[in-house]
Amino acid sequence: MFLTDVVGVDPRLASFAALIGIVWDAVNDPIMGTLTDRVNTRWGRRRPFLLFASVPFGLAFVLLWWAPPWESQWALALHVTVAYVLSDTLQTMVSVPFYALTPELTPDYDERTEITAWRMFFNLLASLAVAIAAPEIVDAATGAGFTQQQGYLIVGSMFGFLGVLPFLAIFAKVRENPGAEREEVGLVETLQGAWRNVPFRYLALLYMLNWITFDLVGLMVPYFVTWQLAGGDLVAKTELFGVELAMESAMLGMLIIVALPALPLWTFLSAKVGKRTAYIVAMLSWAAMQVGFFFVGPGDVALGIGLAAVAGLGVAGAHVIPDAMVPDVVDVDELQTGKRNEGVYYGAKNLIRKVTGALAIFGALQVLGWTGYTPPDEAGAVVAQPESALLAIRLLTGPAGAVLLLGAILVALRYPLTKAKHDAVRAELEKR
């Protein structure tokens, strides 16, 4: 919504910025994964990237929220594309080595779920801070005489700076496992080996459907709040626990407030019944709420926030369980190849994560553009949206995600790596 309603890019043009990024993603994530597997420094293989790429990553994040003064739609689209590609590259340089540290911290099936749950706790806590604070900061900035574009740039600068600090802290405190032997293998050969890893194939498809849904919902909630709940009021407010907030902040905030304490639930359930079964339960609960969003009428703010709250239960499971499965498929690869290729697998995971986000943005913005969605004019005047665009917003926010989640459930039902099978893999690796 920032691109369409603040920068002023046509939805169909804006979608191509993300699509072009997919092409670059297809190159940089596996390359970075292989690079982090091969690097050998006194700081380890992963940590040097956290030290040297974190500050440039923060600066590139700020660039994403700069709305340039170009009048040409093509110039704006080019700027968005360059900003996306630069930010994506630097994000890859910190996120791939960051994720690849997970298997080195513990080989235990359940402890990996616990570690992932802690990581996602702080992930969601930061998301909660952004969801509630960012719209309020933009509103405060505009009230103080800044433009809306300047308000977004202030927010981007604040959170870009804060986003650098955890990576530097991890570099300072976390240590890598120096004992594992690594053998250099070509990128193509390594990727072919990953594809021969059957559990990874299932996990890749499950991960894709999981995150397309999450990114689609995240993209559409501001449109849904503005046009379905608030009737076109761009600065609509509501109360949450006695505090007046932007309506978008209240809905996303409530989802995350419920998701945070639900993380231990999925950790506990995964330990009891296995990650696959726990994931299926989480997705069923989330899919049911997605269908409910379609029936939220104009002004039904309480119902919308209530559905978001219950959806937070499933969203917590979607954050923890698939990520906790990745170290397990890395173990299967080691059993098959005799090598540790964490970087390649986390590069592939990172690629899937960002490609799905780009696909969600591209597809949804294309649908909005072709159904007649019209951003506010240069003066910020609200326009009435055609019924076709309003219907598209409702479908994309709710039922479309439910269909994707049902697909993820079907994939999970066939996921072959149970806890018992993973224990057998670990036992065989210990013998070796």
N, C-alpha and C positions, 0 to 999 in steps of 0.2 A: 504494500500500500504506500510505502515511502516512495518507491520508484514511480508509481502511477499518479499519486495525488500530491506529492511534494516536489519531486524532481520534474514531473510532468511528462514522463515518457509514455507513449502509447503502449497499452498492455501487450500487444502483439510484438512490438519492437523490444520491449523490456524482457520478454521471455527468451529472446534469442541471445541476450547477454549470458544468461545461465546455460543455455544450450551449447554455446561456443566453449564455455568453461568445461563441459563434459569431455570435449576432444582433448583439451590439455590435461584434464584429470586422468584420462586413460593412459597418459604417458608418465606423469610425475609421481603418482602414488606408488605403483610397483617399483619404479626406479628408486624412489626414496627408501622403500622397504628393503630392497636389495642392498642399497648403500649402507643402511644402518646395520645390516647383518655383517658387512665386510669391514667397516671402520674399526680401527684398533688404536686407541689412545690411552693415556694414563688415567683418563676420566671414564673410560669404558667406551661402549659403542653407541649408546643412545644419548647419554647426558650432554655431550658437547653440543648437540643440536639444540637442546633446551637452553643452553647458555647463549649461543650466538644468534639464534633465529628468533628468540622471544620478543626482543624490542622491535625489530623490523616488523614482526607479525602485528604487534600492537599499533604501530604507525599505519600499516596497511588497513587495519580495521577502521581507523579514523577516516581514511580515504573513502571507504564504502559509504559514509554518511555525509559526504560533501556533495551538495547540490550545485553544480557549476552554473554560471549565468548564460550558457549557450542557448540560443533561440532555436537552432536547427534540431529537429528530432533525431537526425542521423548523428549529429555531434554528441547529443546527450547519450544516445545508444552506444556510441563508440567509447565514451567516458565510462559508462557503466560496465561495459565489457572489459576494458583495461583494468578497472578497479577490482572487478571480480577475479580476473585471472591472477593479478598480483597478490591479492589477499589469499586466494586459494593456494598458490604456490607456497607462501610463507606459512599458512596454516598446516599444509602437508609436512613442512620441515619440523614443526613442533609436535603435531598430533601423532604422526606415525611412530616416532621413537618413544613418545609418551605412552601410547597404548602398548607398545611392544615390551615395555618393562613388566607388564602384568604376569606373564608366565614365569618370569625369573624370580618373582617374589615368593611363590609357593607352587609345588606340584599337586597339591591336594584339590580334589574335585569340589568339595564344599567350601574350602577356604577361598577359592577363586571367586565363588559367588559372593562371599562376604566382602572381599576386597572390592569387587565391582559395585556392590551395594553402597559401600562407603564413598567410592568415587562418584557414583550417581547421586548420593545424598548432597554432596557439595555442588555437583552440577545443577541439581534442581534448586538448591538454596540460592545459587547465583542467578538462576533463571527467575526465581521468585522476586529477587531484588530488582532485576531488570524489568520484569513484567509490571511491577507496581510502581517503581521509581521513574522509569524512563518517560512514560506519558505525562507524569506529574511534573517532571523537570522541564519537558517541552512546553507544557502549559504555563509554568512559572516564568520561563524565559520569554514567552510571547507576551505575558502580562507585564513583564519588565521592559518591554519595548523592543525586544529582539524579534526577528522574523521566525516563522516556523522552521525554515531551513537552518537558520543559525541555532535554534533550539536543538535540532537533531544533531548538529555538529558538536554542540556542547556535550550531549549525551554520549555520542560516539567517542569523544576524547576521554571522558571520565571512565567509561567501561573499557576502552582500549588500554588505558594505563593500568587499571585494576587487573585486566586479563593477563598482563605480563608477569605479575608478581608470583602466582603459583608455580609457573614453570621455573623461575629462578630459585624458588624455595626447594623444589624437587631436585634440581641440579645440586643444590648445596647439601641435602640431607639423605637422599636415596642412594643406595649402592647397588651395583649390578653383580650378577653371579659370574665370577671369573673362571669357573671351572669347566664350562662346556666347551668342547672342541667344535670349531667351525671350519668348514671346507668351502672354498670359493667355487660357486657353480654359476653358469650363465643364467641370465634373467629368463630367457625363453625356456630353458630346461627346468628351472625352478617353478615357473608358472604352470608348465605342463604337469609337473609333479603335484602341484596344488590341485589341479583339475582332476587328477586321478584319485584324489582323496575324496571318497564318496560322501562322508559326513559333511565335508566343506561345501560340496555342491548344494546339499539341502540347506545348510546354514546360510549360504549366500542368497538363495531365493527367499528364505524366511526373513532374513535381514532386510532385503530389498522391500518386501511388502510391508514389513513392520514400520520402516522409516519413511516410506512414501506416505503412509497414513499420517504419521506424526507431523511431517513437514507440511502436508496438505492442510491439516487442521490448523497448524500454526499460521500458515499463510492466510487462511480464509476467515479466522475468527475476527480480525479487525473489520473486514468487509461485512461479515454477518452481524456484528454488533452495531455498526454504523447504519446499515440499510434495512436489516430485519427487525432488530430490537429498538433502535433509536429513530427510525424513520428519516435518516439522512442527517441527523445531528452529529457533526464531526467531533464535538467536545462534550458528548453526553456523559453525565455523572450518575453514580448510584452509591448507596451505602453498603459497606461490607464491615460487619462487626462494629458498627457505629462510626466508621471512618468514611468520609466522602472520597470516592476514587473515580477515576475515569472508568467507564463501563468495561472497556477492554481489559484494563488492569484488574478489575474485580473478577471477571470471568477466568482469565488466565491465572490470576493469583489464587483463586479458589481451587482450581485444578491442581496446582503445585502444592498448595497447603495440605491437601489430602494425600498427594503422592508421596510427600516426604515421610510421614509416619508409616506409610504402607510398604516402604522398602524392606524393613525387617520381616514383614509378613511373607513376602516372596522368597526371601532368603531362607526362612524357616520351612516354607512349603517345598522349596527345591530340595532341601536336605531330606525331607520326609518322603516325597513321592518322585523325586527326580526333576531335572530342569525341564524336560519335554512336557510332562503333565502339568507342572506349575504354569508353564507358558500358555498352554491351551486354556486353562482356567482364566488366566489374566486377559487373554484376547477375547474370550466369550463375553466377559463383563464389559470390556471396552466397546465391543461391537454393538452390544445392546444399547449403550448410551449414544453411539453415533446415529443409530436409526432414530432415536428420540429427538435429536436436534432438528430433524426435518419438520416436526410437528410444533415447534416453538413459534408462536405467532407474534405479531408486532406488539411490543410493549411487555411481553412475558419475560421480564428480566429475571425474576426469582426462579422461574422454571429453567431458564438458560444457565444460570449460575449453579442451580442444583444438579443439572445433568453434567456440567463441567466438573463438579465436585466428585460425583460417583465415577466419572470417567477417569479421574485421577488415580483410582485403584488400579485400573488396567494399564494406564500410562506408566505407573511405577514398575510393573512387571515387564513392560516393553523396554524400559530403560536398562533393567538389571540383567534379565535372563539371557537374551541373545549375546550380549557382550561377555557374559560369564561362560558361554559355550566356546568362544574362540580359542582360549588356551587349550581346551580339550582336543580340538581338531589339530592343533599344532603338535600335540603328543602323537596323534595318529600318523602325522607326516613323518615325525622322527622315527617311529617304528618302521615305516615303509622305506625311508631313505637313509636312515642313520645319521641325519644332519638336523640341526636346529635352525629353522627358517622363520622365526617369529616375525621378523621385519616384513617379509614378503606377505605373510598372511594378514598382518595388520595394515600393510599398504593396500592389499586387496579389500579389506574391510572398510578402510577409510575411503577408498574409491567408490565402493558401493554406497556408503553413507552419503557422499556428496553428489554422486550421480542421481541417486533417488531424490535428493532435495532439488536438484536442478530440473529433473523430470516433472516433479510436482509443481514447481513454479512455472515451468514452460507450459505444461498442459492446462493448468488452471487459468493462467493469464490469457492463453489463446482462447479458451472457452469464454472468459469474460469479454474479451475484445470482440469476438464474433457474435455474442449475444447482445451487444449494444451498450456495454458498461461505459459510462461517461464520467471522467474525473471532474472535480470542481474546476471552475474557470480560474484565470490568473488572479482574480480578486478574491478567490476563495468562496465564491457563491455556490451554494448547494444546488444541484440539478436533480430532477426526478429521474430515477432509473426505470427503464422499460421492464415490463413484467418478465420478459425472457431473461434479463440479467438477474433479477431478483430470484427467479426460480433456479438459475444456475448457481447462485450463491448458496441457496439452501441445500441443493443436491451435493455440491462440492464440500460443504461443511459437514454434512451428516452421512447420508447413505453411501456415498462413494467410498468413504473410509471404511464403512462396515463391510462392503464387498471385498476390499483389499485385506481386511483382517480375517475374514472367513477363508480367503486364500491362504493366508499365513497359517491358519489352524490346520488346513488340509496338508500343507507341507510338513508341519510339526508332527502330525500323526505318523508320518513315514520317516521321521528323523531317526537314523539307526544307532546313534551313539548314546546308549543308556549309561547310567552310573555303573552298573555291573560290567559292561563292556569297557568303560574307561578304566575301571579298577584293573581289569585284565591287561589293558595296554600298559598302564603304569608298572604293573608287576613284571611284565616282560622287559620293559625298559630298565628296571632296577637290576634284573638278571644280567643284562648286557653291560 
